[in-house]
Amino acid sequence: MRMGPHHLIPRDADAVKGVRLSRGTIDRVWRFARPYRRAILWFLVCIVASALVALVPPLVFRSILDRAIPRHDRGLIKALAAVAVGAAFVDAGLAVAQRWLSSHIGEGLIYTLRVALFDKVQQMPIAFFTRTQTGALMSRLNNDVVGAQNAVTNTLGSAVSNVIVLVTTLVAMFALEWRLTLLALVVLPVFIVPAKRVGRRLQTLTREQMVMNAEMNTQMTERFNVAGALLVKLFGRHRAEVDAFSSRAGRVRDAGVRNALYGRLFFVALGVVGALGAVAIYGVGASYVVDGAITSGTLVALASFATRIYQPLTGLTNARVDLMTAMVSFDRVFEVIDAPVAIADRPGAVALVEPKGQVEFRNVGFRYPPAAAVSIRSLEAPGTEFSGDPDVDVLTDVNLTVPAGATVAFVGASGAGKSTLLSLVPRLYDATTGTVAIDGIDVRDLTLDSLRAAIGVVSQDPHLFHESIIDNLRYARADATDAEVEAACRAARIHDTIADLPEGYRTIVGERGYRLSGGEKQRLAIARLLLKAPAIVILDEATSHLDSENEHLVQTALATALADRTSIVIAHRLSTITAADQILVMEQGRIVERGTHAELLALEGRYAQMW
């Protein structure tokens, strides 16, 4: 499945068109908010109640001025003051309730979106991760998810609140004096005029700032891991890295300043207009009081109400600006969530039950998929073309049957296609042409979970999480007992090394296992494989980091542990695969020689030259 252009967002923020608040976007937002709909309803109830309670103080002041003071009624003054105090306490309680509800909704939405994003990223093919900037992806999980939550709880909440406050206030004002109310609304068109232009600019600046933040996060993510930090130090690039980061951080700073300035100028201008409206009410209203058309209490109440309508008018005028700006975050979140998954279970896929381990390659050809099918443009490096890998065949017409329980080995120069071919077995990629089958079943017709449960891989550079040794080992099988873990480690010749550590199996290995030597990491990865006990084992240079003594020990352990399992080995040290049932020599994506060690030596061909 390929991803169409509508899934892609241009890197150039100035070229971005306005986000459309489509019915589809609203539906998706509403779907993610499903668990919090009752809380949203109560949130709206609190907003309505708060708007109604806020009408009380101006009306109380009107009654004090027009009734209590002229009558010298101290009892009425005290009663009205008590009403005002009670309204203040009720309003405070409603404010706390609104805050609790908005936090419950907002944090819940953040949780839901983050889990959905994490789940979707985990489903993406390995090609997605080879092209994606980790920092940009982390920005989606953090900054954009929070921005999307802000769109629901703050922007939409404020818009609803402003509508209710405006409606209730205008009703009260019209009931008091319709002419002054209309005068207060005369300035309304002045609010609307600047909104569209400023709104578009703020939206563009917001997206630009998000892109810059993602670039800055990417540099931090890549330089703060052990490998990146080591590279910087070995090449003496500390000052260059600081300068590059300073430049990126400076652009983020400048974009933030521009964003803040545009927003503040907008609100200052609208505030001035609102102040002029209030002055007009006092000026015209005072003449009405002198003429006896209205009371002084009515004028004070109207002026108080007028200050209440300009704030929601300002907010509503800018609601589209705020909403469209916030919707940029939803746009970026849904861009990942809606991305098609290139490798997934087919409809009707079956589980691989009790696999025997026979592996077949039938007329297999492969070329790397186009970028649009596996990647998202906005997550790739900025300033690069959204192009795919070279459109050439990496594998061509590969035919091979590996009997269950047999051991086959692939040899050949780097880039010959060995690792690529074996990556088709667990469906890290799918064959472009032909079929890869296990026990006679096309791997694309098997469920991914059952397929990968039947396959164990130890790569040339095994990955360990920044956790304890026992946690890394149990990643293969969470229910493994301590005795089973120890047995696997003994078989991999790593138990004694672990036992000598101060914290033993509870030792934290560090990021990517950098607290361990290369040979120790490799043996831990082999122990993890043995603990999984798969039917098919793929060893991609699995002993490359071991010295001769440890290599011999592990080879002996593997010979015993992998008995009756299908083993597919990639090796550069030919001495490690002389006992293989079949050796295959690859060149430029093709199998050019095959046979046992003795048979290939007798051919005096490519293998004999390598030997």
Disulfide bonds with the S-S distance in Angstrom:
none
